[in-house]
Amino acid sequence: MDYQKIITIEPDKRSGKPCIRGTRMTVTDVLEYLARGMTQEELLTEFPDLTTDDIRACLAFAADRERKLATLPE
């Protein structure tokens, strides 16, 4: 998934944290909800502006960031 069309980083929004489509919902927000056991369906109900693609983009962004961190030289 090309998350770059969904995940935005703006210095003046949420202190430059990665957000979904320019909103104030951050990638971290979504990941924390999922980690606490909230289902995708519950997220979509609780946050009607959120889409399935948004959730997938958050997961892809986190996986990409993890992959990059894992390959950093020591």
mmJSON file of the N, C-alpha and C atoms, coordinates in Angstrom:
{"data_MODEL":{"atom_site":{
"group_PDB":["ATOM","ATOM","ATOM","ATOM","ATOM","ATOM","ATOM","ATOM","ATOM","ATOM","ATOM","ATOM","ATOM","ATOM","ATOM","ATOM","ATOM","ATOM","ATOM","ATOM","ATOM","ATOM","ATOM","ATOM","ATOM","ATOM","ATOM","ATOM","ATOM","ATOM","ATOM","ATOM","ATOM","ATOM","ATOM","ATOM","ATOM","ATOM","ATOM","ATOM","ATOM","ATOM","ATOM","ATOM","ATOM","ATOM","ATOM","ATOM","ATOM","ATOM","ATOM","ATOM","ATOM","ATOM","ATOM","ATOM","ATOM","ATOM","ATOM","ATOM","ATOM","ATOM","ATOM","ATOM","ATOM","ATOM","ATOM","ATOM","ATOM","ATOM","ATOM","ATOM","ATOM","ATOM","ATOM","ATOM","ATOM","ATOM","ATOM","ATOM","ATOM","ATOM","ATOM","ATOM","ATOM","ATOM","ATOM","ATOM","ATOM","ATOM","ATOM","ATOM","ATOM","ATOM","ATOM","ATOM","ATOM","ATOM","ATOM","ATOM","ATOM","ATOM","ATOM","ATOM","ATOM","ATOM","ATOM","ATOM","ATOM","ATOM","ATOM","ATOM","ATOM","ATOM","ATOM","ATOM","ATOM","ATOM","ATOM","ATOM","ATOM","ATOM","ATOM","ATOM","ATOM","ATOM","ATOM","ATOM","ATOM","ATOM","ATOM","ATOM","ATOM","ATOM","ATOM","ATOM","ATOM","ATOM","ATOM","ATOM","ATOM","ATOM","ATOM","ATOM","ATOM","ATOM","ATOM","ATOM","ATOM","ATOM","ATOM","ATOM","ATOM","ATOM","ATOM","ATOM","ATOM","ATOM","ATOM","ATOM","ATOM","ATOM","ATOM","ATOM","ATOM","ATOM","ATOM","ATOM","ATOM","ATOM","ATOM","ATOM","ATOM","ATOM","ATOM","ATOM","ATOM","ATOM","ATOM","ATOM","ATOM","ATOM","ATOM","ATOM","ATOM","ATOM","ATOM","ATOM","ATOM","ATOM","ATOM","ATOM","ATOM","ATOM","ATOM","ATOM","ATOM","ATOM","ATOM","ATOM","ATOM","ATOM","ATOM","ATOM","ATOM","ATOM","ATOM","ATOM","ATOM","ATOM","ATOM","ATOM","ATOM","ATOM","ATOM","ATOM","ATOM","ATOM","ATOM","ATOM","ATOM","ATOM"],
"id":[1,2,3,4,5,6,7,8,9,10,11,12,13,14,15,16,17,18,19,20,21,22,23,24,25,26,27,28,29,30,31,32,33,34,35,36,37,38,39,40,41,42,43,44,45,46,47,48,49,50,51,52,53,54,55,56,57,58,59,60,61,62,63,64,65,66,67,68,69,70,71,72,73,74,75,76,77,78,79,80,81,82,83,84,85,86,87,88,89,90,91,92,93,94,95,96,97,98,99,100,101,102,103,104,105,106,107,108,109,110,111,112,113,114,115,116,117,118,119,120,121,122,123,124,125,126,127,128,129,130,131,132,133,134,135,136,137,138,139,140,141,142,143,144,145,146,147,148,149,150,151,152,153,154,155,156,157,158,159,160,161,162,163,164,165,166,167,168,169,170,171,172,173,174,175,176,177,178,179,180,181,182,183,184,185,186,187,188,189,190,191,192,193,194,195,196,197,198,199,200,201,202,203,204,205,206,207,208,209,210,211,212,213,214,215,216,217,218,219,220,221,222],
"type_symbol":["N","C","C","N","C","C","N","C","C","N","C","C","N","C","C","N","C","C","N","C","C","N","C","C","N","C","C","N","C","C","N","C","C","N","C","C","N","C","C","N","C","C","N","C","C","N","C","C","N","C","C","N","C","C","N","C","C","N","C","C","N","C","C","N","C","C","N","C","C","N","C","C","N","C","C","N","C","C","N","C","C","N","C","C","N","C","C","N","C","C","N","C","C","N","C","C","N","C","C","N","C","C","N","C","C","N","C","C","N","C","C","N","C","C","N","C","C","N","C","C","N","C","C","N","C","C","N","C","C","N","C","C","N","C","C","N","C","C","N","C","C","N","C","C","N","C","C","N","C","C","N","C","C","N","C","C","N","C","C","N","C","C","N","C","C","N","C","C","N","C","C","N","C","C","N","C","C","N","C","C","N","C","C","N","C","C","N","C","C","N","C","C","N","C","C","N","C","C","N","C","C","N","C","C","N","C","C","N","C","C","N","C","C","N","C","C","N","C","C","N","C","C"],
"label_atom_id":["N","CA","C","N","CA","C","N","CA","C","N","CA","C","N","CA","C","N","CA","C","N","CA","C","N","CA","C","N","CA","C","N","CA","C","N","CA","C","N","CA","C","N","CA","C","N","CA","C","N","CA","C","N","CA","C","N","CA","C","N","CA","C","N","CA","C","N","CA","C","N","CA","C","N","CA","C","N","CA","C","N","CA","C","N","CA","C","N","CA","C","N","CA","C","N","CA","C","N","CA","C","N","CA","C","N","CA","C","N","CA","C","N","CA","C","N","CA","C","N","CA","C","N","CA","C","N","CA","C","N","CA","C","N","CA","C","N","CA","C","N","CA","C","N","CA","C","N","CA","C","N","CA","C","N","CA","C","N","CA","C","N","CA","C","N","CA","C","N","CA","C","N","CA","C","N","CA","C","N","CA","C","N","CA","C","N","CA","C","N","CA","C","N","CA","C","N","CA","C","N","CA","C","N","CA","C","N","CA","C","N","CA","C","N","CA","C","N","CA","C","N","CA","C","N","CA","C","N","CA","C","N","CA","C","N","CA","C","N","CA","C","N","CA","C","N","CA","C","N","CA","C","N","CA","C","N","CA","C"],
"label_alt_id":[null,null,null,null,null,null,null,null,null,null,null,null,null,null,null,null,null,null,null,null,null,null,null,null,null,null,null,null,null,null,null,null,null,null,null,null,null,null,null,null,null,null,null,null,null,null,null,null,null,null,null,null,null,null,null,null,null,null,null,null,null,null,null,null,null,null,null,null,null,null,null,null,null,null,null,null,null,null,null,null,null,null,null,null,null,null,null,null,null,null,null,null,null,null,null,null,null,null,null,null,null,null,null,null,null,null,null,null,null,null,null,null,null,null,null,null,null,null,null,null,null,null,null,null,null,null,null,null,null,null,null,null,null,null,null,null,null,null,null,null,null,null,null,null,null,null,null,null,null,null,null,null,null,null,null,null,null,null,null,null,null,null,null,null,null,null,null,null,null,null,null,null,null,null,null,null,null,null,null,null,null,null,null,null,null,null,null,null,null,null,null,null,null,null,null,null,null,null,null,null,null,null,null,null,null,null,null,null,null,null,null,null,null,null,null,null,null,null,null,null,null,null],
"label_comp_id":["MET","MET","MET","ASP","ASP","ASP","TYR","TYR","TYR","GLN","GLN","GLN","LYS","LYS","LYS","ILE","ILE","ILE","ILE","ILE","ILE","THR","THR","THR","ILE","ILE","ILE","GLU","GLU","GLU","PRO","PRO","PRO","ASP","ASP","ASP","LYS","LYS","LYS","ARG","ARG","ARG","SER","SER","SER","GLY","GLY","GLY","LYS","LYS","LYS","PRO","PRO","PRO","CYS","CYS","CYS","ILE","ILE","ILE","ARG","ARG","ARG","GLY","GLY","GLY","THR","THR","THR","ARG","ARG","ARG","MET","MET","MET","THR","THR","THR","VAL","VAL","VAL","THR","THR","THR","ASP","ASP","ASP","VAL","VAL","VAL","LEU","LEU","LEU","GLU","GLU","GLU","TYR","TYR","TYR","LEU","LEU","LEU","ALA","ALA","ALA","ARG","ARG","ARG","GLY","GLY","GLY","MET","MET","MET","THR","THR","THR","GLN","GLN","GLN","GLU","GLU","GLU","GLU","GLU","GLU","LEU","LEU","LEU","LEU","LEU","LEU","THR","THR","THR","GLU","GLU","GLU","PHE","PHE","PHE","PRO","PRO","PRO","ASP","ASP","ASP","LEU","LEU","LEU","THR","THR","THR","THR","THR","THR","ASP","ASP","ASP","ASP","ASP","ASP","ILE","ILE","ILE","ARG","ARG","ARG","ALA","ALA","ALA","CYS","CYS","CYS","LEU","LEU","LEU","ALA","ALA","ALA","PHE","PHE","PHE","ALA","ALA","ALA","ALA","ALA","ALA","ASP","ASP","ASP","ARG","ARG","ARG","GLU","GLU","GLU","ARG","ARG","ARG","LYS","LYS","LYS","LEU","LEU","LEU","ALA","ALA","ALA","THR","THR","THR","LEU","LEU","LEU","PRO","PRO","PRO","GLU","GLU","GLU"],
"label_asym_id":["A","A","A","A","A","A","A","A","A","A","A","A","A","A","A","A","A","A","A","A","A","A","A","A","A","A","A","A","A","A","A","A","A","A","A","A","A","A","A","A","A","A","A","A","A","A","A","A","A","A","A","A","A","A","A","A","A","A","A","A","A","A","A","A","A","A","A","A","A","A","A","A","A","A","A","A","A","A","A","A","A","A","A","A","A","A","A","A","A","A","A","A","A","A","A","A","A","A","A","A","A","A","A","A","A","A","A","A","A","A","A","A","A","A","A","A","A","A","A","A","A","A","A","A","A","A","A","A","A","A","A","A","A","A","A","A","A","A","A","A","A","A","A","A","A","A","A","A","A","A","A","A","A","A","A","A","A","A","A","A","A","A","A","A","A","A","A","A","A","A","A","A","A","A","A","A","A","A","A","A","A","A","A","A","A","A","A","A","A","A","A","A","A","A","A","A","A","A","A","A","A","A","A","A","A","A","A","A","A","A","A","A","A","A","A","A","A","A","A","A","A","A"],
"label_entity_id":["1","1","1","1","1","1","1","1","1","1","1","1","1","1","1","1","1","1","1","1","1","1","1","1","1","1","1","1","1","1","1","1","1","1","1","1","1","1","1","1","1","1","1","1","1","1","1","1","1","1","1","1","1","1","1","1","1","1","1","1","1","1","1","1","1","1","1","1","1","1","1","1","1","1","1","1","1","1","1","1","1","1","1","1","1","1","1","1","1","1","1","1","1","1","1","1","1","1","1","1","1","1","1","1","1","1","1","1","1","1","1","1","1","1","1","1","1","1","1","1","1","1","1","1","1","1","1","1","1","1","1","1","1","1","1","1","1","1","1","1","1","1","1","1","1","1","1","1","1","1","1","1","1","1","1","1","1","1","1","1","1","1","1","1","1","1","1","1","1","1","1","1","1","1","1","1","1","1","1","1","1","1","1","1","1","1","1","1","1","1","1","1","1","1","1","1","1","1","1","1","1","1","1","1","1","1","1","1","1","1","1","1","1","1","1","1","1","1","1","1","1","1"],
"label_seq_id":[1,1,1,2,2,2,3,3,3,4,4,4,5,5,5,6,6,6,7,7,7,8,8,8,9,9,9,10,10,10,11,11,11,12,12,12,13,13,13,14,14,14,15,15,15,16,16,16,17,17,17,18,18,18,19,19,19,20,20,20,21,21,21,22,22,22,23,23,23,24,24,24,25,25,25,26,26,26,27,27,27,28,28,28,29,29,29,30,30,30,31,31,31,32,32,32,33,33,33,34,34,34,35,35,35,36,36,36,37,37,37,38,38,38,39,39,39,40,40,40,41,41,41,42,42,42,43,43,43,44,44,44,45,45,45,46,46,46,47,47,47,48,48,48,49,49,49,50,50,50,51,51,51,52,52,52,53,53,53,54,54,54,55,55,55,56,56,56,57,57,57,58,58,58,59,59,59,60,60,60,61,61,61,62,62,62,63,63,63,64,64,64,65,65,65,66,66,66,67,67,67,68,68,68,69,69,69,70,70,70,71,71,71,72,72,72,73,73,73,74,74,74],
"pdbx_PDB_ins_code":[null,null,null,null,null,null,null,null,null,null,null,null,null,null,null,null,null,null,null,null,null,null,null,null,null,null,null,null,null,null,null,null,null,null,null,null,null,null,null,null,null,null,null,null,null,null,null,null,null,null,null,null,null,null,null,null,null,null,null,null,null,null,null,null,null,null,null,null,null,null,null,null,null,null,null,null,null,null,null,null,null,null,null,null,null,null,null,null,null,null,null,null,null,null,null,null,null,null,null,null,null,null,null,null,null,null,null,null,null,null,null,null,null,null,null,null,null,null,null,null,null,null,null,null,null,null,null,null,null,null,null,null,null,null,null,null,null,null,null,null,null,null,null,null,null,null,null,null,null,null,null,null,null,null,null,null,null,null,null,null,null,null,null,null,null,null,null,null,null,null,null,null,null,null,null,null,null,null,null,null,null,null,null,null,null,null,null,null,null,null,null,null,null,null,null,null,null,null,null,null,null,null,null,null,null,null,null,null,null,null,null,null,null,null,null,null,null,null,null,null,null,null],
"Cartn_x":[0.839,0.0,0.878,0.493,1.215,0.595,1.089,0.528,0.845,1.768,2.183,1.063,0.042,-1.094,-2.101,-1.944,-2.883,-2.239,-1.02,-0.33,0.406,0.086,0.702,1.454,2.492,3.254,3.337,2.712,2.693,3.228,4.264,4.884,3.912,2.871,1.946,0.742,0.703,-0.411,0.085,-0.429,-0.07,1.441,2.098,3.557,4.352,3.831,4.547,4.432,3.531,3.344,2.636,2.901,2.212,0.705,-0.075,-1.532,-2.201,-3.475,-4.252,-4.921,-4.562,-5.161,-5.272,-4.288,-4.296,-5.21,-5.837,-6.696,-5.819,-6.434,-5.691,-5.55,-6.061,-5.92,-4.547,-3.742,-2.382,-2.309,-1.232,-0.951,-0.872,-0.215,-0.082,-1.442,-2.363,-3.714,-4.327,-4.299,-4.903,-4.213,-2.884,-2.146,-2.428,-2.534,-2.827,-4.227,-5.203,-6.555,-6.538,-5.863,-5.782,-5.049,-3.964,-3.18,-3.987,-4.908,-5.756,-6.892,-7.002,-8.026,-9.228,-9.24,-10.349,-10.284,-11.413,-11.424,-11.496,-11.201,-11.296,-12.718,-13.694,-15.096,-15.446,-14.937,-15.191,-14.551,-13.34,-12.667,-13.476,-13.951,-14.71,-16.034,-16.63,-17.879,-17.609,-16.567,-16.222,-15.738,-15.04,-14.479,-14.968,-16.159,-16.781,-15.983,-15.069,-14.25,-13.111,-12.851,-11.785,-12.262,-11.357,-11.708,-10.824,-11.216,-10.414,-9.028,-8.955,-7.663,-6.801,-7.433,-6.68,-6.003,-6.746,-6.202,-5.069,-5.265,-4.205,-2.969,-3.189,-2.065,-1.278,-1.967,-1.281,-0.422,-0.964,-0.203,0.99,0.783,1.883,2.963,2.552,3.503,4.336,3.67,4.377,5.32,4.898,5.755,6.976,6.759,7.871,8.857,8.334,9.2,9.981,9.342,10.015,11.103,10.797,11.778,13.013,12.778,13.892,14.715,14.06,14.774,15.599,15.064,15.753,16.993,17.108,18.259,19.275,19.066,20.018,21.331,22.428,23.719,23.909,24.645,24.884,26.001],
"Cartn_y":[-1.188,0.0,1.244,2.215,3.485,4.423,4.349,5.14,6.628,6.988,8.388,9.306,8.745,9.551,9.75,8.992,9.058,9.648,9.251,9.722,11.023,12.067,13.373,13.816,14.594,15.157,16.661,17.404,18.854,19.412,20.238,20.743,21.429,22.086,22.831,22.007,20.723,19.878,18.739,18.653,17.601,17.481,18.62,18.709,17.929,17.861,17.195,15.688,15.14,13.676,13.249,12.038,11.539,11.439,12.087,12.126,11.514,11.257,10.672,11.78,11.872,12.804,14.231,14.699,16.074,16.328,15.28,15.45,15.507,15.552,15.541,14.121,13.125,11.726,11.245,10.8,10.367,8.867,8.469,7.045,6.37,7.024,6.466,6.258,7.195,7.037,5.729,5.525,4.331,3.063,3.07,1.89,1.587,2.615,2.391,1.822,2.315,1.748,0.267,-0.051,-1.448,-2.303,-1.779,-2.518,-2.779,-1.891,-2.075,-3.053,-3.535,-4.534,-4.032,-2.77,-2.248,-2.877,-3.315,-3.915,-2.826,-3.222,-2.278,-1.752,-2.622,-2.212,-1.198,-1.417,-0.478,0.877,0.858,2.106,2.882,2.187,2.833,3.393,2.723,3.21,4.41,4.317,5.383,6.65,6.464,7.586,7.494,8.02,7.865,8.452,9.386,9.95,9.014,8.013,7.049,5.998,5.545,4.503,3.278,2.193,0.976,1.235,1.977,2.316,3.145,4.009,4.792,3.864,2.886,1.942,1.137,0.677,-0.069,0.808,2.069,2.994,3.163,3.231,3.335,2.106,0.947,-0.294,-0.354,0.05,0.045,1.047,2.213,3.233,2.696,2.08,1.539,0.411,-0.446,-1.542,-0.991,0.021,0.624,1.289,1.997,2.653,1.606,0.535,-0.544,-1.173,-1.395,-1.986,-1.091,0.211,1.16,1.201,1.147,1.141,-0.126,-1.24,-2.521,-2.607,-1.749,-1.827,-0.706,0.101,1.158,0.563,1.113,0.609,0.934,0.106,0.321,1.28],
"Cartn_z":[0.0,0.0,0.0,-0.797,-0.85,0.186,1.407,2.504,2.37,1.508,1.39,0.909,0.288,-0.15,0.981,2.063,3.186,4.431,4.726,5.924,5.591,6.353,6.13,7.388,7.165,8.28,8.056,8.963,8.889,10.21,10.157,11.383,12.35,11.817,12.667,13.13,12.795,13.186,14.058,15.271,16.231,16.403,16.426,16.637,15.588,14.382,13.303,13.297,14.113,14.115,12.837,12.364,11.173,11.421,10.566,10.702,9.471,9.609,8.517,7.715,6.444,5.483,5.995,6.732,7.197,8.384,8.921,10.098,11.343,12.509,13.759,14.314,13.616,14.03,13.602,14.574,14.258,14.019,13.376,13.183,14.552,15.492,16.836,17.487,17.314,17.869,17.388,16.08,15.49,15.995,16.002,16.452,17.918,18.744,20.16,20.368,19.618,19.713,19.332,18.248,17.819,18.85,19.409,20.395,21.665,21.984,23.176,22.929,21.691,21.403,20.633,20.269,19.474,18.086,17.575,16.245,15.179,13.965,12.851,12.736,12.902,12.802,13.892,15.116,16.209,15.923,15.385,15.028,13.995,12.982,11.913,12.431,13.407,14.007,14.904,15.706,16.652,15.939,14.838,14.076,12.635,12.348,11.025,9.86,10.135,9.055,8.654,9.478,9.226,8.223,7.36,6.382,6.59,5.972,6.021,5.44,4.366,3.771,4.723,5.512,6.5,7.515,7.987,8.97,8.35,7.141,6.445,6.235,5.916,5.722,7.013,8.141,9.439,9.685,9.398,9.586,8.632,7.395,6.419,6.821,7.295,7.738,8.904,9.881,11.042,10.639,9.729,9.267,8.54,7.723,6.987,7.946,8.919,9.907,10.706,11.087,11.825,10.977,9.702,8.787,8.677,8.587,8.483,9.771,10.913,12.19,12.356,11.887,12.03,11.17,10.158,9.256,9.488,10.527,10.825,11.318,10.879,11.362,12.845,13.524,14.961,15.196],
"occupancy":[1.0,1.0,1.0,1.0,1.0,1.0,1.0,1.0,1.0,1.0,1.0,1.0,1.0,1.0,1.0,1.0,1.0,1.0,1.0,1.0,1.0,1.0,1.0,1.0,1.0,1.0,1.0,1.0,1.0,1.0,1.0,1.0,1.0,1.0,1.0,1.0,1.0,1.0,1.0,1.0,1.0,1.0,1.0,1.0,1.0,1.0,1.0,1.0,1.0,1.0,1.0,1.0,1.0,1.0,1.0,1.0,1.0,1.0,1.0,1.0,1.0,1.0,1.0,1.0,1.0,1.0,1.0,1.0,1.0,1.0,1.0,1.0,1.0,1.0,1.0,1.0,1.0,1.0,1.0,1.0,1.0,1.0,1.0,1.0,1.0,1.0,1.0,1.0,1.0,1.0,1.0,1.0,1.0,1.0,1.0,1.0,1.0,1.0,1.0,1.0,1.0,1.0,1.0,1.0,1.0,1.0,1.0,1.0,1.0,1.0,1.0,1.0,1.0,1.0,1.0,1.0,1.0,1.0,1.0,1.0,1.0,1.0,1.0,1.0,1.0,1.0,1.0,1.0,1.0,1.0,1.0,1.0,1.0,1.0,1.0,1.0,1.0,1.0,1.0,1.0,1.0,1.0,1.0,1.0,1.0,1.0,1.0,1.0,1.0,1.0,1.0,1.0,1.0,1.0,1.0,1.0,1.0,1.0,1.0,1.0,1.0,1.0,1.0,1.0,1.0,1.0,1.0,1.0,1.0,1.0,1.0,1.0,1.0,1.0,1.0,1.0,1.0,1.0,1.0,1.0,1.0,1.0,1.0,1.0,1.0,1.0,1.0,1.0,1.0,1.0,1.0,1.0,1.0,1.0,1.0,1.0,1.0,1.0,1.0,1.0,1.0,1.0,1.0,1.0,1.0,1.0,1.0,1.0,1.0,1.0,1.0,1.0,1.0,1.0,1.0,1.0,1.0,1.0,1.0,1.0,1.0,1.0],
"B_iso_or_equiv":[0.0,0.0,0.0,0.0,0.0,0.0,0.0,0.0,0.0,0.0,0.0,0.0,0.0,0.0,0.0,0.0,0.0,0.0,0.0,0.0,0.0,0.0,0.0,0.0,0.0,0.0,0.0,0.0,0.0,0.0,0.0,0.0,0.0,0.0,0.0,0.0,0.0,0.0,0.0,0.0,0.0,0.0,0.0,0.0,0.0,0.0,0.0,0.0,0.0,0.0,0.0,0.0,0.0,0.0,0.0,0.0,0.0,0.0,0.0,0.0,0.0,0.0,0.0,0.0,0.0,0.0,0.0,0.0,0.0,0.0,0.0,0.0,0.0,0.0,0.0,0.0,0.0,0.0,0.0,0.0,0.0,0.0,0.0,0.0,0.0,0.0,0.0,0.0,0.0,0.0,0.0,0.0,0.0,0.0,0.0,0.0,0.0,0.0,0.0,0.0,0.0,0.0,0.0,0.0,0.0,0.0,0.0,0.0,0.0,0.0,0.0,0.0,0.0,0.0,0.0,0.0,0.0,0.0,0.0,0.0,0.0,0.0,0.0,0.0,0.0,0.0,0.0,0.0,0.0,0.0,0.0,0.0,0.0,0.0,0.0,0.0,0.0,0.0,0.0,0.0,0.0,0.0,0.0,0.0,0.0,0.0,0.0,0.0,0.0,0.0,0.0,0.0,0.0,0.0,0.0,0.0,0.0,0.0,0.0,0.0,0.0,0.0,0.0,0.0,0.0,0.0,0.0,0.0,0.0,0.0,0.0,0.0,0.0,0.0,0.0,0.0,0.0,0.0,0.0,0.0,0.0,0.0,0.0,0.0,0.0,0.0,0.0,0.0,0.0,0.0,0.0,0.0,0.0,0.0,0.0,0.0,0.0,0.0,0.0,0.0,0.0,0.0,0.0,0.0,0.0,0.0,0.0,0.0,0.0,0.0,0.0,0.0,0.0,0.0,0.0,0.0,0.0,0.0,0.0,0.0,0.0,0.0],
"pdbx_formal_charge":[null,null,null,null,null,null,null,null,null,null,null,null,null,null,null,null,null,null,null,null,null,null,null,null,null,null,null,null,null,null,null,null,null,null,null,null,null,null,null,null,null,null,null,null,null,null,null,null,null,null,null,null,null,null,null,null,null,null,null,null,null,null,null,null,null,null,null,null,null,null,null,null,null,null,null,null,null,null,null,null,null,null,null,null,null,null,null,null,null,null,null,null,null,null,null,null,null,null,null,null,null,null,null,null,null,null,null,null,null,null,null,null,null,null,null,null,null,null,null,null,null,null,null,null,null,null,null,null,null,null,null,null,null,null,null,null,null,null,null,null,null,null,null,null,null,null,null,null,null,null,null,null,null,null,null,null,null,null,null,null,null,null,null,null,null,null,null,null,null,null,null,null,null,null,null,null,null,null,null,null,null,null,null,null,null,null,null,null,null,null,null,null,null,null,null,null,null,null,null,null,null,null,null,null,null,null,null,null,null,null,null,null,null,null,null,null,null,null,null,null,null,null],
"auth_seq_id":[1,1,1,2,2,2,3,3,3,4,4,4,5,5,5,6,6,6,7,7,7,8,8,8,9,9,9,10,10,10,11,11,11,12,12,12,13,13,13,14,14,14,15,15,15,16,16,16,17,17,17,18,18,18,19,19,19,20,20,20,21,21,21,22,22,22,23,23,23,24,24,24,25,25,25,26,26,26,27,27,27,28,28,28,29,29,29,30,30,30,31,31,31,32,32,32,33,33,33,34,34,34,35,35,35,36,36,36,37,37,37,38,38,38,39,39,39,40,40,40,41,41,41,42,42,42,43,43,43,44,44,44,45,45,45,46,46,46,47,47,47,48,48,48,49,49,49,50,50,50,51,51,51,52,52,52,53,53,53,54,54,54,55,55,55,56,56,56,57,57,57,58,58,58,59,59,59,60,60,60,61,61,61,62,62,62,63,63,63,64,64,64,65,65,65,66,66,66,67,67,67,68,68,68,69,69,69,70,70,70,71,71,71,72,72,72,73,73,73,74,74,74],
"auth_comp_id":["MET","MET","MET","ASP","ASP","ASP","TYR","TYR","TYR","GLN","GLN","GLN","LYS","LYS","LYS","ILE","ILE","ILE","ILE","ILE","ILE","THR","THR","THR","ILE","ILE","ILE","GLU","GLU","GLU","PRO","PRO","PRO","ASP","ASP","ASP","LYS","LYS","LYS","ARG","ARG","ARG","SER","SER","SER","GLY","GLY","GLY","LYS","LYS","LYS","PRO","PRO","PRO","CYS","CYS","CYS","ILE","ILE","ILE","ARG","ARG","ARG","GLY","GLY","GLY","THR","THR","THR","ARG","ARG","ARG","MET","MET","MET","THR","THR","THR","VAL","VAL","VAL","THR","THR","THR","ASP","ASP","ASP","VAL","VAL","VAL","LEU","LEU","LEU","GLU","GLU","GLU","TYR","TYR","TYR","LEU","LEU","LEU","ALA","ALA","ALA","ARG","ARG","ARG","GLY","GLY","GLY","MET","MET","MET","THR","THR","THR","GLN","GLN","GLN","GLU","GLU","GLU","GLU","GLU","GLU","LEU","LEU","LEU","LEU","LEU","LEU","THR","THR","THR","GLU","GLU","GLU","PHE","PHE","PHE","PRO","PRO","PRO","ASP","ASP","ASP","LEU","LEU","LEU","THR","THR","THR","THR","THR","THR","ASP","ASP","ASP","ASP","ASP","ASP","ILE","ILE","ILE","ARG","ARG","ARG","ALA","ALA","ALA","CYS","CYS","CYS","LEU","LEU","LEU","ALA","ALA","ALA","PHE","PHE","PHE","ALA","ALA","ALA","ALA","ALA","ALA","ASP","ASP","ASP","ARG","ARG","ARG","GLU","GLU","GLU","ARG","ARG","ARG","LYS","LYS","LYS","LEU","LEU","LEU","ALA","ALA","ALA","THR","THR","THR","LEU","LEU","LEU","PRO","PRO","PRO","GLU","GLU","GLU"],
"auth_asym_id":["A","A","A","A","A","A","A","A","A","A","A","A","A","A","A","A","A","A","A","A","A","A","A","A","A","A","A","A","A","A","A","A","A","A","A","A","A","A","A","A","A","A","A","A","A","A","A","A","A","A","A","A","A","A","A","A","A","A","A","A","A","A","A","A","A","A","A","A","A","A","A","A","A","A","A","A","A","A","A","A","A","A","A","A","A","A","A","A","A","A","A","A","A","A","A","A","A","A","A","A","A","A","A","A","A","A","A","A","A","A","A","A","A","A","A","A","A","A","A","A","A","A","A","A","A","A","A","A","A","A","A","A","A","A","A","A","A","A","A","A","A","A","A","A","A","A","A","A","A","A","A","A","A","A","A","A","A","A","A","A","A","A","A","A","A","A","A","A","A","A","A","A","A","A","A","A","A","A","A","A","A","A","A","A","A","A","A","A","A","A","A","A","A","A","A","A","A","A","A","A","A","A","A","A","A","A","A","A","A","A","A","A","A","A","A","A","A","A","A","A","A","A"],
"auth_atom_id":["N","CA","C","N","CA","C","N","CA","C","N","CA","C","N","CA","C","N","CA","C","N","CA","C","N","CA","C","N","CA","C","N","CA","C","N","CA","C","N","CA","C","N","CA","C","N","CA","C","N","CA","C","N","CA","C","N","CA","C","N","CA","C","N","CA","C","N","CA","C","N","CA","C","N","CA","C","N","CA","C","N","CA","C","N","CA","C","N","CA","C","N","CA","C","N","CA","C","N","CA","C","N","CA","C","N","CA","C","N","CA","C","N","CA","C","N","CA","C","N","CA","C","N","CA","C","N","CA","C","N","CA","C","N","CA","C","N","CA","C","N","CA","C","N","CA","C","N","CA","C","N","CA","C","N","CA","C","N","CA","C","N","CA","C","N","CA","C","N","CA","C","N","CA","C","N","CA","C","N","CA","C","N","CA","C","N","CA","C","N","CA","C","N","CA","C","N","CA","C","N","CA","C","N","CA","C","N","CA","C","N","CA","C","N","CA","C","N","CA","C","N","CA","C","N","CA","C","N","CA","C","N","CA","C","N","CA","C","N","CA","C","N","CA","C","N","CA","C","N","CA","C","N","CA","C","N","CA","C"],
"pdbx_PDB_model_num":[1,1,1,1,1,1,1,1,1,1,1,1,1,1,1,1,1,1,1,1,1,1,1,1,1,1,1,1,1,1,1,1,1,1,1,1,1,1,1,1,1,1,1,1,1,1,1,1,1,1,1,1,1,1,1,1,1,1,1,1,1,1,1,1,1,1,1,1,1,1,1,1,1,1,1,1,1,1,1,1,1,1,1,1,1,1,1,1,1,1,1,1,1,1,1,1,1,1,1,1,1,1,1,1,1,1,1,1,1,1,1,1,1,1,1,1,1,1,1,1,1,1,1,1,1,1,1,1,1,1,1,1,1,1,1,1,1,1,1,1,1,1,1,1,1,1,1,1,1,1,1,1,1,1,1,1,1,1,1,1,1,1,1,1,1,1,1,1,1,1,1,1,1,1,1,1,1,1,1,1,1,1,1,1,1,1,1,1,1,1,1,1,1,1,1,1,1,1,1,1,1,1,1,1,1,1,1,1,1,1,1,1,1,1,1,1,1,1,1,1,1,1]
}}}
